[in-house]
Structures are given as C-alpha cells and as structure tokens.
Amino acid sequence: MSAAAQATQPEAQTEAQDEPHVTARKRVFQHCQAAFDQIQRHGTPPDPTTYALWYAYVTHRPPGVRLEMDKLLASGRTLDSYEMNELYNAHLNQNKIADASETISKEIEHNLESVSQLLQTGIVQNTQFRTTLNDIKETPSNDAPSETFNSLLGRLVSESHKMSMASARLTEGLRDSQKRVQELNEELEKVRQQSILDPLTNVANRRAFEER
C-alpha cells in the first residue's frame, strides 16, 4: 500500500471515532491507539515527540500538522527524527512555549501585586506612626509626674519598635519579590531559547532564522 493511501486510513477511522455514541473517554483511547498504529505503520521513532505528532494527526488538532505530514508522506520522504522534531517545533512546541510564557507572566504579575500590597501596607503604617508622633509631640512640663514621662517614653519605644519591624518586613518582602522576578525572567529567557534551538543538534532552527 502506498504512503498516500495509508495516510487516508486514519480519516475514516477518526470519523468513526467521532460518532455521537462514543464516549469522550473511549474516544481518547481510540485516538491513542490510532497514534500508536501510525508510529508502527511508518516506522517513526517511538518517543513522546513522535506520539504527540501522530496524536495531533489523527485528531486533526491542530490541522496544520496533518497537512504537513500528508505532504511528507505523499512525497515519499522518510519521517526521521529530524523531520518529526521540525514539525513538532513548528506546530506543537509553540503552544507549549506560549503556555509557559503565560504561566511565567502571570506569576510575575502576581509578584508585582504583592509588592504593591507591601508598599501600601508600609504607607499605612508610616501614616499611623506619624499620627502617633503628632499626638505625643507636646512635651510635659517639668513638674509633671514621673509616670507621665515613663508612659510617654514607653509609647515612643513601642511605636518605634512597631515601625522598625514593619520596615524590616517591607525590606524582606521587596528583596524576595525582586529575587523571584529575576528567576522568572531567567526562566522566560530559557523558554525563548528553547523555542529557537533544534532539540537534536542544538543549533538555531527555522524560527530563529525567521526572527533574525
């Protein structure tokens, strides 16, 4: 049987699998089996990348995978590891990269919100401390009881301690947030680098060429 004829077999199989009476769970298992059948039929490497491509092929999601693989099959070219990785990077890996970028961006946004809350808390505490100082700025007269001076001193010490603790928490929070944002930026750069390097040869791929 020719490669072109073989390529048409999953079409009917997929249509049969999409019948209304087939449960979603059963349909997934059918797609899995169809993907493994394609791996065996075409002798492609039995690795996760190849499986992901054949699964996308039999499910038509995304449709570009099936179109590209049908062209390769019709031309009689061998679907080796290089071809499969190129297809994966072009059609499937981009989704993974987009998901990773979105996750990292959300965490960066969350860190920025935490920083905003820390600063807001610091502003409130600073305002309270200033209010307290204004309340006790009047110096008691020399003939005031010693208890008055002791009470005033105790209040000042207490409020200064609270402000010192608040300042330490703010500094620590900002330092931790800065460190995490830096780590996230590094992760984002790694994801970007992975998207433009061929996983087999570790050299720039077509996406890197197009960006350049």
C-alpha positions as CSV (number, residue, x, y, z in Angstrom):
1,M,0.0,0.0,0.0
2,S,1.4,3.5,-0.9
3,A,2.1,6.1,1.7
4,A,-0.6,8.3,0.3
5,A,-3.2,5.5,0.6
6,Q,-2.0,4.7,4.1
7,A,-2.4,8.3,5.1
8,T,-6.1,8.3,4.2
9,Q,-6.9,5.4,6.6
10,P,-7.0,7.5,9.8
11,E,-9.5,9.8,8.1
12,A,-12.2,7.2,8.1
13,Q,-11.1,5.9,11.5
14,T,-11.3,9.3,13.1
15,E,-14.7,10.0,11.6
16,A,-15.9,6.7,13.1
17,Q,-14.5,7.6,16.4
18,D,-16.3,11.0,16.4
19,E,-19.7,9.3,16.3
20,P,-22.1,10.7,19.0
21,H,-22.5,7.4,20.8
22,V,-18.8,7.1,21.5
23,T,-17.9,8.5,25.0
24,A,-15.2,11.1,25.4
25,R,-13.0,8.7,27.4
26,K,-13.4,5.9,24.8
27,R,-12.6,8.4,22.0
28,V,-9.4,9.4,23.7
29,F,-8.3,5.7,24.0
30,Q,-9.2,5.3,20.3
31,H,-7.1,8.3,19.3
32,C,-4.2,6.9,21.4
33,Q,-4.4,3.6,19.6
34,A,-4.6,5.2,16.2
35,A,-1.5,7.3,17.1
36,F,0.4,4.1,18.0
37,D,-0.8,2.4,14.8
38,Q,0.7,5.3,12.8
39,I,4.0,5.0,14.6
40,Q,4.2,1.3,13.8
41,R,3.0,1.7,10.2
42,H,5.5,4.4,9.3
43,G,8.4,3.2,11.5
44,T,8.8,6.6,13.2
45,P,10.8,6.8,16.5
46,P,8.6,5.7,19.4
47,D,9.2,8.8,21.5
48,P,6.9,11.4,23.1
49,T,7.5,13.9,20.3
50,T,6.5,11.4,17.6
51,Y,3.5,10.3,19.6
52,A,2.3,13.9,20.1
53,L,2.6,14.5,16.4
54,W,0.6,11.4,15.4
55,Y,-2.0,12.1,18.1
56,A,-2.4,15.6,16.6
57,Y,-2.5,13.9,13.1
58,V,-5.4,11.5,13.9
59,T,-7.4,14.2,15.8
60,H,-6.8,17.0,13.3
61,R,-5.8,19.3,16.1
62,P,-4.0,21.5,15.1
63,P,-5.0,20.9,11.4
64,G,-1.6,22.2,10.2
65,V,0.1,19.0,11.5
66,R,-2.0,16.7,9.3
67,L,-1.4,18.9,6.2
68,E,2.3,19.0,6.6
69,M,2.6,15.3,7.4
70,D,0.4,14.3,4.5
71,K,2.7,16.3,2.2
72,L,5.7,14.5,3.5
73,L,4.0,11.1,3.2
74,A,2.9,11.9,-0.4
75,S,6.4,12.9,-1.4
76,G,7.8,9.6,-0.2
77,R,10.2,11.2,2.2
78,T,11.3,9.3,5.4
79,L,9.8,10.7,8.6
80,D,13.0,10.6,10.6
81,S,13.7,12.2,13.9
82,Y,14.8,15.5,12.4
83,E,11.6,15.8,10.3
84,M,9.5,14.9,13.3
85,N,11.2,17.4,15.6
86,E,10.9,20.2,13.0
87,L,7.2,19.5,12.7
88,Y,6.8,19.4,16.5
89,N,8.6,22.7,16.9
90,A,6.6,24.4,14.1
91,H,3.1,23.3,15.2
92,L,3.1,21.9,18.8
93,N,6.1,23.3,20.7
94,Q,4.9,26.8,20.1
95,N,1.8,26.1,22.2
96,K,3.9,24.7,25.0
97,I,6.1,27.8,24.8
98,A,3.0,30.1,24.9
99,D,1.6,28.2,27.9
100,A,4.9,28.5,29.7
101,S,5.2,32.2,28.9
102,E,1.7,32.8,30.1
103,T,2.3,31.0,33.4
104,I,5.5,32.9,34.0
105,S,3.9,36.2,33.1
106,K,1.0,35.5,35.5
107,E,3.4,34.8,38.3
108,I,5.3,38.0,37.6
109,E,2.0,39.9,37.7
110,H,1.2,38.2,41.0
111,N,4.6,39.3,42.4
112,L,4.0,42.9,41.3
113,E,0.6,42.8,43.1
114,S,2.4,41.5,46.2
115,V,4.9,44.4,46.0
116,S,2.0,46.9,45.6
117,Q,0.4,45.5,48.7
118,L,3.6,45.6,50.7
119,L,4.1,49.3,49.7
120,Q,0.5,50.1,50.6
121,T,0.9,48.5,54.0
122,G,4.1,50.4,54.5
123,I,2.4,53.7,53.7
124,V,-0.4,53.0,56.1
125,Q,2.0,52.1,58.9
126,N,4.1,55.1,58.3
127,T,1.0,57.3,58.4
128,Q,0.0,55.7,61.7
129,F,3.4,56.3,63.1
130,R,3.4,59.9,62.1
131,T,0.0,60.4,63.7
132,T,1.2,58.8,66.9
133,L,4.2,61.2,67.0
134,N,1.9,64.2,66.4
135,D,-0.3,63.0,69.3
136,I,2.6,62.9,71.8
137,K,4.7,65.8,70.5
138,E,3.7,68.0,73.3
139,T,6.4,67.8,76.0
140,P,5.1,67.5,79.5
141,S,6.1,70.3,81.9
142,N,8.9,69.8,84.4
143,D,6.6,69.4,87.3
144,A,4.6,66.6,85.6
145,P,4.5,63.3,87.4
146,S,7.3,60.8,86.6
147,E,4.6,58.4,85.5
148,T,3.7,60.7,82.6
149,F,7.3,60.7,81.4
150,N,7.5,56.9,81.7
151,S,4.3,56.5,79.9
152,L,5.4,58.8,77.1
153,L,8.8,57.0,76.8
154,G,7.1,53.6,76.7
155,R,4.8,54.7,74.0
156,L,7.6,56.1,71.9
157,V,9.7,52.9,72.3
158,S,6.7,50.7,71.4
159,E,5.8,52.7,68.3
160,S,9.4,52.8,67.2
161,H,9.7,49.0,67.6
162,K,6.5,48.5,65.5
163,M,7.8,50.8,62.8
164,S,11.2,49.0,62.8
165,M,9.5,45.6,62.4
166,A,7.3,46.9,59.7
167,S,10.3,48.4,57.8
168,A,12.1,45.0,58.1
169,R,9.2,43.1,56.7
170,L,8.8,45.5,53.9
171,T,12.5,45.3,53.0
172,E,12.5,41.5,53.2
173,G,9.4,41.2,51.1
174,L,10.8,43.5,48.4
175,R,14.1,41.6,48.4
176,D,12.3,38.2,48.0
177,S,10.0,39.6,45.3
178,Q,12.9,41.1,43.4
179,K,14.8,37.7,43.5
180,R,11.7,35.8,42.3
181,V,11.1,38.2,39.4
182,Q,14.7,37.8,38.4
183,E,14.3,34.0,38.5
184,L,11.1,34.2,36.4
185,N,12.8,36.4,33.8
186,E,15.6,33.8,33.5
187,E,13.0,31.0,33.1
188,L,11.3,33.1,30.4
189,E,14.6,33.6,28.6
190,K,15.3,29.8,28.8
191,V,11.9,29.1,27.2
192,R,12.6,31.6,24.5
193,Q,16.0,30.0,23.8
194,Q,14.4,26.5,23.7
195,S,11.9,27.7,21.1
196,I,14.7,28.7,18.6
197,L,17.0,25.7,19.1
198,D,16.7,22.3,17.4
199,P,16.5,19.7,20.2
200,L,18.7,17.2,18.3
201,T,21.6,19.4,17.1
202,N,21.2,22.3,19.5
203,V,21.6,24.8,16.6
204,A,19.3,27.6,15.6
205,N,16.1,26.3,13.9
206,R,13.8,27.8,11.3
207,R,12.1,30.0,13.9
208,A,15.4,31.6,14.9
209,F,16.2,32.2,11.2
210,E,12.8,33.9,10.7
211,E,13.4,36.1,13.8
212,R,16.8,37.0,12.6
